[in-house]
């Protein structure tokens, strides 16, 4: 599981504009679900490389200590302070390569730290070693740290090789495990480009975090949303003109019209995704009723037509209320009134929910 977690964190970092990242193996639950201590490397302070496994001594992929020592030693030989594996690997035709993050002196400092000072974490307990290195780093004025899994005794007791990262090099975040997990479970059709995948994953993560503490949905509605997120959701391409996206009630697939949705901006992408994910979570709504001629949402009449914030039969439903988690709060009247004029979600007889843009 630890190598899967490292890949998830690395990919989360990448879609959020960082070079790479790792977990410090601290975790907590502040009321919205499990969060993991996540360290994100800023672009000017780290470098990612695919390094031939043979150039690293062919360390066994399952041997964590060997992988970290090999990455560290490769980094040192190439003028860096240290490095670590992101546990991605591939063979592009010239041999197996291992994804490796390299840290220069501007980003990090290497130290041999007494095992006793670190609290004597067991040498083979990966989580304990990372937590100990992180906590020592913080107490020593650094942002974080991690073990390079070298150790020695030079006559004054056991020491563990430790890489300490400077504050300028890293951003520290508590990231919901539900957000990290989608990097292993979500899939995309071949026609979806790498850049489109990255945007969808980042906007899904944003939606998951925004749902935490959102007062526009209940705790049970949020739980049902997360249950949908924990399924393997596949993503394809919606080609109908003027449709942002579509999904089926209780389904596990979202179709996205990239040419229509993406130009509308980051908030609209996240709102569309959380709306469709609520449909995947089992929620529906009636089709929106437009205002009769001569009437408008400037003077709402919920008995006759639907307007934002009326808590009526359309805007009061879960998928529409969930969108408000993204918009920020109900003070965003102008934008949401514009959405009311230009956007509607239609549910057909087969349960397919299509978000149309007029």
HELIX and SHEET records of a PDB file:
HELIX    1   1 UNK A    2  UNK A   15  1                                  14    
HELIX    2   2 UNK A   43  UNK A   45  5                                   3    
HELIX    3   3 UNK A   53  UNK A   56  5                                   4    
HELIX    4   4 UNK A   64  UNK A   77  1                                  14    
HELIX    5   5 UNK A  126  UNK A  139  1                                  14    
HELIX    6   6 UNK A  167  UNK A  169  5                                   3    
HELIX    7   7 UNK A  177  UNK A  185  1                                   9    
HELIX    8   8 UNK A  194  UNK A  211  1                                  18    
HELIX    9   9 UNK A  219  UNK A  229  1                                  11    
HELIX   10  10 UNK A  258  UNK A  261  1                                   4    
HELIX   11  11 UNK A  262  UNK A  264  5                                   3    
HELIX   12  12 UNK A  266  UNK A  280  1                                  15    
HELIX   13  13 UNK A  297  UNK A  299  5                                   3    
HELIX   14  14 UNK A  318  UNK A  327  1                                  10    
HELIX   15  15 UNK A  333  UNK A  342  1                                  10    
SHEET    1   A 3 UNK A  20  UNK A  29  0                                        
SHEET    2   A 3 UNK A  34  UNK A  41 -1                                        
SHEET    3   A 3 UNK A 170  UNK A 176 -1                                        
SHEET    1   B 3 UNK A  47  UNK A  52  0                                        
SHEET    2   B 3 UNK A  96  UNK A 103 -1                                        
SHEET    3   B 3 UNK A  82  UNK A  91 -1                                        
SHEET    1   C 3 UNK A 108  UNK A 114  0                                        
SHEET    2   C 3 UNK A 158  UNK A 165 -1                                        
SHEET    3   C 3 UNK A 144  UNK A 153 -1                                        
SHEET    1   D 6 UNK A 187  UNK A 188  0                                        
SHEET    2   D 6 UNK A 234  UNK A 237  1                                        
SHEET    3   D 6 UNK A 253  UNK A 256  1                                        
SHEET    4   D 6 UNK A 243  UNK A 248 -1                                        
SHEET    5   D 6 UNK A 352  UNK A 357 -1                                        
SHEET    6   D 6 UNK A 343  UNK A 347 -1                                        
END                                                                             
